[in-house]
């Protein structure tokens, strides 16, 4: 039986390589967590805004988003409910694209998002940050704000390409900005059981990351790729598909794994953040 009451955390979804299923995984997992009874918030921290549109938000109607919140607007002014009970989103606008440049000269530039999210941790048990496919200041902010990072990797050629740089970035963030940052798990996406290549990639990733890799593998699916175009997570677009079931399985594994991680670390309550005490 899932221990929903103990589940709590902020999670950054990161991979500087595009097209790996990062946003699809963030949105789908968020929807499944909400369905399991977890009060969940998606923070769209990617200027492309795909996480926002993926839960039905018309970005043209967004007046307050993650950019405005970084600039000092109350984050609850930007948070929107979705059609899924217990799932909300802080959407992004195209203005977020300029934040990378603006943050360069900002005071405490790497911890802006952590400060913004600190009061929201009381309201939401799971905060999922969809970061851009890069390792710039927006992604660094996501990593500094997070308790743990989720790394989606596609089961295709060059799956591990560039991940060395991501791992080094995680180490740098741990060393100076967020010493408790951990890897919540590596998610294998776009798995095609018909190909030998997919099996080889799975074996290679598991060999490289060991127990950090989730048991649940997300299959390649036409319906999964269609769902964002309709502004719905796969669990709402076509809940009977293998993709929808895979994300439901992933959510359960995710909850159990994170609860176990926190228990091992001796964390019996929400992680205290320095930003929340300022």
Secondary structure, 3 states (H helix, E strand, C coil): CCCCCCCCEEEEECCCCCCCCHHHHHHHHHHHHHHCCCCEEEEEECCCCHHHHCCCCCHHHCCCCHHHHHCCCCHHHCEEECCCCCEEEECCCHHHHHHHHHHHCCCCHHHHHHHHHHHHHHCCCEEEEEECCCCCHHHHHHHHHCCEEEEEEECCCCCCCCHHHHHHHHHHHHHHCCCCCEEEEEEEEEECCCCHHHHHHHHHHHHHHHHHEEEEEEECCHHHHHHHHHCCCHHHHCCCCHHHHHHHHHHHHHHHHHHHHHHHCCCCCCCCCHHHHC
